[in-house]
């Protein structure tokens, strides 16, 4: 009898040990808290880095109907830039992604780089004017009939910052594996006004989309941003960004951005890749 009780006790002990070792699945609130901490840390770390961006834009007539085959593009432009996150440009705890273009279709660009440096360093100018001037400079080389400054790879991550999450409604819609990592698919939909993305005239543009989030760490491996309809204008847009592990900096960094816009008259496509990440302070200067 003693031998039977020992076996039973041992089995119970193993079961309890396994039970204690197994971590319960987190709920959405916990995963979003992890994602918020991840996004805040990410912007802190990325603001010390700069990436080389190769960005191909194509524009052509929109298809007659959404299901029709795409019309061959009428124009193409290749931009080469340094991409960096600038901290505190619009006040404390704020970030802005800056595309510092240095080559357009194989031709070097110099004058705009000097203007960008002046704009970033001149704190005597009113904030609203600096923000608009920076937006104009960022949009200068875009093809198509759509003024846009949302075509930067890290924009969607800002929606996960702790002070931004309350503006959105989040929902877990599935589970999958992305680049060998189990992730949750989490949808987001902006509900507050004024919206984060707005037209140059100040009209609201609602954001929605998806995040592929590692529930254990809050890391974002992929994002899909859809900017909602602009009142009075037929507009559809989508920006998809994927991230891969960078061994040098031990973090996930953007490696690929794809975008698509339909404006009613035109179809605008963009594809950007990111390489040559290096430290901003010691290895590069915007100049």
N, C-alpha and C positions, 0 to 999 in steps of 0.2 A: 504494500500500500504506500509505503514511504517513497518507493521508486516511482510510482505512478504520480504521486503528488509533486515530486520534483520535476518530472517531465512537464506536468501541467503548469507549474510555476515558471519554468524556463520558457515555455511557449508564450505564456502571458507576458513575461518580461520582454521577450523579443517583440511581441505585438505592440506593447506600450512604447518601446524604444522607437520602433518604426513610426508609430503614430506621432510621437513627439518630434521626430526628425522631419516629417512631411509638413511643409509650409502650406497653410490654407491659401486658396486663390484670393488675391486682393480684389476689392470692389473697385468700381470706376472712380469713386472719390479718391481712394488711395493712389491709383495709377495716375490720375490727373495731378495730384500733389507732387508725385515723383516727376512727372513731366514738366511741371512748373519750375521745380528746383533745377531740373536738367536744362531747361531753356534759359533760365537766369545765368547759370554757370556757363552755358554755351556762349552766350553773348559776351560775357566777361572774357572768356578765353579766346574767342574768335576775333575780338577787337584788337588783339595783339598780333594777328596774322593777316597776311595778304595772299591772294591767289591770282594766278594768271588765268584769265578767261578768254576762250575762243568762242565767239558768239556769231552764229550764222542766222540771218533773218531773210525770209522770203515773203513776197507779197504778190498776190494775183487776184483776179476776179473771183468772187464767191460763187460756189455752184448754185444752179438754179433752185435746187431744193436740198435739204440736209442729207438725204440719202444718196444724192448724185455723186459721181466720181469727182475728185478734186481736179480743178482746172490747173494746168501747169503754171508755175509762178512766172510773173512777168519781170520781176526784179529780184536781185539777190545782193546782200551786203554782208561782208565779213568784218567783224570788229575784234580787235585784240585789246584787252584792257587789264588793268590791275583792279581786283575787287577787294574791298576792305570794308569792315564795319567801323564807323566813326561813333564814338561814345559821346553822350551829353551834348550833341549838336543842338537839340531842341529843348534843352533843360536837363536837369539831373535825372538819372535813371532812364535815359532815352538812348535809342540807337538808330542809326540810319545806314543802310547799305549804299556804298558809293562805287560807281563804275568809273574808273579813271581811264578813259580811252586813249591809247597811244598809237593805234594804227587802224586805218579805215581802208579796206580793199587794197592793202599793201602799201599805202601811203602814210608816212608818219604824221602824227598830230602833236603839235607843241603848244600853240597859243592857249588852247582850252585847258591844258594841264596847269599852266600858270594861273589862269582864272579860277580853277578849282581850288588850288592851294590858298589863294587870296580869300575866296569865299569861306573856306573852312576856318581860317584863322582870324577873320575880321569880326570880332564880337561887338563892335560898336554899332553895326547896322541892326535895324529892327529884325526880330526873329522871323516874322511873317515874310519879310522881303528876302531874307536869306534862304528860307525854306523854298520859296517859289523859284528863286534864282537857281538853287541847286537842282530842283526838279526839272527846270527848263534845260539845264546843262546835261542832265542824265538822259532826257528824252530827245536831245538834238539829233542823234544819229538813227533813231528808230525809223523803220520803213512803215508806210501805210498811212491811212487817214485817221488813226486813233492816237490821241495823246495819252501816253501811259508811262508811269514810273513804277508800276508794280512788278516789272519783269526783272526781279532780283531774287536770288535763290533762297535767301534766309527769311523772307517776309513772313511766311506762314508760321514760323517758329515764334514770332512775336505774339501770336494769338494765345500761346500757351504760358506766357509770363504770368506769374501769380496775380498781378493787378489787372490783367486783361481777361482772365478766364471768365469772370462774372458777366462779361458782355456776350458770352456765347452759351448755346445749349449743346451739350456733348452727349453722345450715345454710343455705346459699344454695339457694333453690328456684326462682328465676326472674329474669327481667329484664323491665322494662316502662318506660313513660314516664308520669310523674306531674307534672302542671302544667308541661309542656314540659321536664322534666328527666329524663334517663335514670337509672334507679335499679335497684338490686338489691333483690329481695324476700328477706329473711333471716328465717327462723323462729328462735324461741328457746323453750327449755324448761328450767325450773328443775329442778336435780337435787340441790342441797344441802339439808340440814335443819339447824337450823330454817329455814323458808322466810321470805322477806322479808315477805309478807303473812300475817297470822295472825288467827284469830278473837279476840274479846275474852277468851276463856278460854285463849288461847295455843295453840290447835290449828293445825297447819300447813295452809296453803292454797297449793297449787302454782300457779305462774304459767306461762303459755305465750302465744304469739302471734306477731306479725309486725312487722318494721320495713321501711319503704321507705327505703333508704339510697343517697345519692349516693356511688358508690364512689370518686370523685375527691377528695372533701372529707370524707367521713364524716357529712355533714349528714343528719338525719332529716326527711323530708317528711311521713311518716304513720306512725302506730303503731296496732297493734291488740293489746290486752291481754285475755287470757281468764284469769280466776281459776278454778282447778280446783275440783272437787267438795269440799265440806266433808263430812268423815266423818259419816255418820248423818243428812245433810240433803240433799234434792234441790235443788241450786243450780246454775244456769248463769248466767254473766255475761260480758259483752263491753263493752269501752270502746274506741272508735275516735276518734283525734285527728288532725286535719290541721293543717299549718303553711303559712303563706304569708310571702313576703318583706315586711318592714316597712322602707320607705325611710328613715324618720327614724332608726331605730336600726341599720340595715344588718345585720339578722339575721332568721332565720326565727322567727316567733312564732305561737303557737297561735291559730287563728281559729275552730275548730269542734270540739266534742266531742259524740259520740253514745254513749249507753250503754243497755244492755238487761239486765235481770235476770229470771230465772224462779226463784221460790222454792218451787214446788210448788203454792202457793195463789194467788200473785199474780204479776202481770207489772208490772214497774217500768220506765218509760222516762225518759230524760233527754236534753235537748238544750241545750247551752250555746254561746254565742258570746262572743268576746273582742274588745273595741274599746278605744279611748282609752288606749293604752299611754303611760305617762309615767314619769319618774324618781322613784323612791321618796324619795330624800333631800331633794330640793328642791321637789317638786311635790305631795307627799301625805304625810300622817301617819295611821297607824292610831290613831283616837281616838274 
